[in-house]
């Protein structure tokens, strides 16, 4: 005969522990964590403060001349990697704006073509 399998019960939920003790073959499925962004309101309904750094960056990107990383750094006081992360994460993904980058003598120029 084989030895009974020892189970680590500390990481299991109460329902799973009960099911194991009762000897049922199948315990209830573990609860899944819902998407963290599910509770975030859509960007169109959020009220924006006109004096925020995000509003200033969007205003600069919507200008016909666009904005460079250095210009955005100067306005926000952020490091270059923070500006690039903001452009990718907030501007493109969260707000869904169409951001276009073109190469120029002074560096890449970013514009919102939306």
C-alpha positions in Angstrom: 0.0 0.0 0.0 1.1 3.5 -0.7 1.3 6.2 1.9 -1.4 8.9 2.0 -0.5 12.1 0.3 0.1 15.0 2.7 -1.4 18.3 1.5 -0.5 21.8 2.3 -3.7 23.2 3.7 -2.4 26.7 4.4 -2.7 27.9 0.8 -6.1 26.4 0.3 -9.4 28.2 0.8 -11.9 27.1 3.5 -14.2 25.5 1.0 -11.4 23.5 -0.5 -10.2 22.4 3.0 -13.7 21.2 3.8 -14.0 19.3 0.6 -10.7 17.5 1.2 -11.7 16.6 4.8 -15.1 15.3 3.6 -13.3 13.2 0.9 -15.1 14.6 -2.0 -13.3 14.1 -5.3 -13.8 17.6 -6.6 -13.6 20.8 -4.6 -15.1 24.1 -5.7 -13.1 26.0 -8.2 -10.9 28.8 -6.8 -12.2 32.3 -7.2 -10.6 34.3 -10.0 -9.5 37.8 -9.6 -11.4 40.2 -11.8 -9.6 42.6 -14.1 -8.2 45.5 -12.1 -9.2 47.9 -14.8 -12.8 46.8 -14.8 -13.7 49.4 -12.1 -12.1 52.3 -14.0 -14.6 54.7 -15.6 -14.2 55.3 -19.4 -11.8 58.2 -20.2 -14.6 60.2 -21.9 -16.6 60.5 -18.7 -13.7 61.5 -16.4 -13.4 65.1 -15.6 -9.9 66.5 -16.3 -8.2 69.3 -14.6 -6.9 71.8 -17.1 -3.7 72.5 -15.0 -2.6 68.9 -14.6 0.6 67.6 -16.2 -1.5 65.1 -18.3 -3.6 68.0 -19.7 -0.4 70.0 -20.6 1.1 67.0 -22.3 -2.0 66.4 -24.4 -2.2 70.0 -25.3 1.4 69.9 -26.5 0.8 66.8 -28.5 -2.3 68.2 -30.2 -0.4 71.3 -31.4 0.4 71.2 -35.1 4.2 71.3 -34.4 3.9 68.4 -31.9 6.3 67.9 -29.0 9.7 66.3 -28.4 10.7 64.2 -25.4 12.9 67.1 -24.2 10.0 69.6 -24.4 7.7 67.2 -22.5 10.5 66.7 -19.9 10.8 70.4 -19.4 7.0 70.9 -18.9 6.5 67.9 -16.6 9.8 67.6 -14.8 9.9 63.9 -15.5 12.8 61.7 -16.6 12.9 60.6 -20.3 11.9 57.0 -19.5 8.9 58.4 -17.6 7.8 60.5 -20.5 8.1 57.5 -22.9 6.2 55.3 -20.4 3.4 57.9 -20.1 3.1 58.2 -23.9 2.9 54.4 -24.3 0.8 53.6 -21.2 -1.6 56.5 -20.8 -1.8 58.3 -24.1 -1.8 55.2 -26.3 -3.3 52.5 -24.2 -5.5 54.1 -21.6 -6.8 57.1 -23.5 -6.6 55.4 -26.9 -5.2 58.4 -28.7 -3.5 58.0 -32.1 0.1 59.0 -31.4 2.4 59.5 -34.4 6.2 59.8 -34.1 8.4 61.4 -36.8 12.2 61.8 -36.9 13.5 65.3 -36.9 16.9 67.0 -36.4 16.0 67.8 -32.8 14.9 64.2 -32.1 11.5 62.4 -32.5 8.5 64.7 -32.7 5.3 63.2 -31.2 1.8 64.3 -32.4 -1.7 63.3 -31.7 -3.4 62.6 -35.0 -6.9 61.9 -33.6 
